[in-house]
Amino acid sequence: MKTELVIVGGGMVGAALALALGRQGMEVVLVERQAPVLPAELDPRVSAISEGALRYLGRLGVELPLAQCQPYRQLQVAEGANQCQFSADELGLEQLGLFIENARLQKAIWEALPDEVTPVLASPKDFHHGDGGVTLTLDNGEVIEARLAIAADGANSWLRSQAGIGLTGWDYRQRCLLVAVKTQGQMADTTWQEFTPEGPRAWLPMPDNQAVLAWYDSAAEIKRLASLDNARLAEEAKRAFPALLGEVEVLRHGNFPLTRRHAQRYGQNGVWLVGDAAHTINPLAGQGVNLGFRDVEVLDSLIGGAFARGEAWWSYAQLKAYARARRPHNLLMQGMMDACYKGFSNRNPLLATLRGLAMGGLGLAPPLKRQVLKYAAGL
């Protein structure tokens, strides 16, 4: 099969890139092991999609299943007695973003794919790069020839390794436990995060009186918590989380390690990187997938624009422009998340004083507070 572009990875970011370029008339093959499967009950793998990302997805024609999405208007951040609250009203917005299960967002993007995009349900097996482009062999026997390949296959990207692109980064000494819960209907439009020396505790509201708890702690403690039955885990959550958690019933849970990774370059040997294949970030502020959508928006403009003009959209000059546009921003966001993580997850009394001053300073400086909020909303 011959095509113009092949994308390996049909998750939220990879599918969004296929959608964006397909809408510009480019022939794209989207390789993904399986089509999106909707969960039977609340999946704790949810994402906070920023208002900026929502607007971009809307321009691409993505119709979200609003009944399964939970908009949020308020964001509360606390550490002990120190608190700071952000509101959509401060930016004149209806919402700051919304929460949605990853699988539901992926499916909504797939449903918007135009005829120019051909999904292929298979896994990559072999890859070659030559002067004329790339050749990708799949485990179903199909061979795809294209000008360029995009790696959108996640943090452990197979295609990135085939291109010989290295990584810098480290593993944090923590894991995150995501717990899907049934609630008493409290704080439906509010998401909050409390910092503790052991790690953050966050509340992610979902529709139908449900929510997801994000619980950061040492690997040993998360392993212990994950071994508990649902009733005992609910009791542990009630003790560990702030009183405003209220009564919850645990539905299901899962956990993952915290890692920081950044590709040493954003492309080589016929492969460009997007989303988690290029960068992973501490998830405490929910910015990971939003950074991926920003990658897509830049590639939409660069590749799609050059394609529309009949230029060499696969050229090294376009790759350099992409890296210049995205690499500094992604590194900045990684650094900001690391500063928050290291600055809050400790018992240092000097840092505790500085954290209190920082939170109080935001409350006393509305212009700065609005700027922080605007940045977090992707606007």
C-alpha positions, -999 to 999 in steps of 0.1 A, spaced: 0 0 0 14 34 -10 4 66 8 17 100 16 20 96 54 19 67 79 11 73 116 19 46 140 -4 49 170 -41 57 168 -46 70 204 -60 105 211 -29 124 197 -21 102 167 -57 100 156 -60 138 160 -30 143 137 -45 119 111 -77 138 113 -61 172 109 -39 163 79 -66 142 63 -89 172 64 -63 190 43 -64 164 16 -34 143 26 -36 105 23 -28 90 57 -26 55 69 -33 52 107 -18 20 122 -33 10 155 -36 -25 171 -73 -22 178 -102 3 173 -113 22 204 -133 2 229 -157 20 252 -156 9 289 -186 -7 305 -181 13 336 -161 44 345 -125 40 334 -100 57 357 -79 66 327 -93 101 322 -79 133 308 -85 169 316 -88 185 282 -80 223 283 -103 249 268 -77 256 242 -75 220 231 -113 217 231 -115 246 207 -90 231 183 -107 197 184 -140 215 176 -124 231 146 -114 197 134 -150 186 136 -147 163 166 -181 159 183 -177 150 219 -202 128 238 -212 156 261 -233 133 283 -201 114 292 -180 146 297 -177 166 329 -169 203 324 -151 221 353 -153 257 361 -133 258 394 -98 247 402 -87 246 438 -51 241 449 -42 236 486 -14 227 510 -26 226 545 -40 260 554 -27 276 522 -52 277 494 -57 293 460 -88 290 439 -91 297 402 -124 302 383 -135 303 347 -152 337 355 -117 352 359 -111 347 322 -148 353 311 -151 316 301 -180 291 305 -155 265 316 -117 259 321 -119 225 303 -136 191 308 -128 156 319 -134 127 296 -123 90 296 -95 85 272 -113 58 252 -143 80 246 -122 109 233 -103 85 211 -135 71 197 -149 106 190 -118 115 170 -119 83 151 -155 89 142 -145 123 126 -118 108 104 -123 117 67 -121 93 38 -84 103 32 -75 85 64 -73 47 62 -72 30 97 -53 -3 97 -58 -26 127 -23 -42 131 10 -38 148 42 -27 132 68 -54 127 96 -40 106 107 -5 94 131 8 68 141 43 57 156 51 23 161 80 -1 125 76 -14 108 75 20 99 48 45 86 13 44 66 -2 73 58 -39 74 29 -50 97 22 -82 115 -7 -89 92 16 -90 62 8 -56 48 36 -34 36 31 4 37 52 28 17 51 65 25 71 98 24 73 100 62 63 81 93 50 97 125 56 80 158 25 85 180 28 52 198 34 64 233 61 67 258 77 33 250 75 41 212 86 12 190 90 35 160 111 60 178 136 32 187 136 20 151 147 55 140 175 55 166 162 85 185 175 85 221 159 99 253 169 119 283 150 118 316 145 99 348 120 79 368 104 97 398 103 77 431 65 76 431 36 59 414 1 72 408 -30 53 418 -61 62 398 -94 52 416 -128 54 399 -154 61 426 -191 67 430 -198 99 450 -225 117 468 -228 143 440 -205 168 455 -184 194 436 -195 184 401 -179 215 385 -148 217 406 -115 199 404 -91 202 433 -56 191 443 -40 191 477 -2 188 481 12 166 509 48 156 517 39 121 504 26 135 471 -5 152 457 -41 140 461 -65 151 434 -102 150 427 -113 147 391 -151 150 388 -170 129 362 -207 126 352 -234 107 370 -221 114 405 -187 97 398 -151 109 400 -115 97 397 -91 101 426 -55 106 416 -33 94 445 5 99 444 28 81 469 58 59 471 59 28 449 56 5 480 26 24 494 8 24 460 15 -13 457 0 -18 491 -31 3 483 -36 -15 450 -37 -49 468 -67 -38 490 -103 -47 482 -126 -19 472 -142 -14 506 -108 -11 524 -94 11 497 -124 35 502 -116 37 539 -79 44 532 -90 72 508 -112 87 534 -83 89 558 -57 102 533 -78 127 514 -92 160 527 -125 160 545 -143 175 514 -139 141 497 -170 129 515 -183 93 512 -172 74 481 -176 39 468 -147 24 449 -155 10 415 -121 1 400 -85 13 400 -52 11 383 -17 25 388 14 36 368 49 48 375 58 85 371 85 92 345 100 121 327 112 115 292 122 139 264 135 128 230 169 140 221 156 151 187 121 153 173 128 134 142 154 115 120 156 87 95 122 93 82 104 94 115 90 124 134 77 122 170 45 135 185 29 134 219 42 110 245 66 95 219 84 129 221 79 139 257 63 126 289 56 148 319 47 145 355 8 143 353 1 163 384 -14 192 364 -30 171 337 -10 187 309 3 156 291 -23 151 264 -28 188 260 9 192 251 3 164 225 -26 183 210 -4 214 207 22 193 188 -6 183 165 -17 219 159 18 229 149 22 199 126 -12 207 111 0 241 102 35 232 91 29 199 72 -6 207 61 4 241 49 34 229 30 13 201 15 -14 225 4 12 247 -13 28 217 -31 61 221 -11 83 193 3 63 189 36 85 160 46 117 181 44 143 186 71 135 223 71 99 215 82 113 192 109 135 220 122 106 244 123 85 218 142 113 213 168 118 250 172 81 256 178 75 228 203 107 217 220 112 248 242 76 249 252 76 212 261 108 216 281 94 246 299 63 227 309 83 197 321 105 221 342 75 238 357 59 205 367 92 193 382 95 224 402 60 219 416 66 183 423 99 188 441 89 220 458 57 205 473 66 169 480 88 175 510 88 186 547 114 214 544 101 243 566 118 270 544 101 256 513 68 254 532 71 291 539 79 299 503 50 278 491 26 298 514 39 331 501 36 319 465 -1 309 470 -9 341 488 9 361 462 -13 347 434 -44 357 454 -31 393 458 -19 397 422 -50 391 399 -31 398 367 -5 372 375 -32 348 386 -51 353 353 -19 347 333 -13 314 351 -49 304 346 -48 313 309 -17 293 304 -32 262 321 -63 266 300 -42 265 268 -53 299 257 
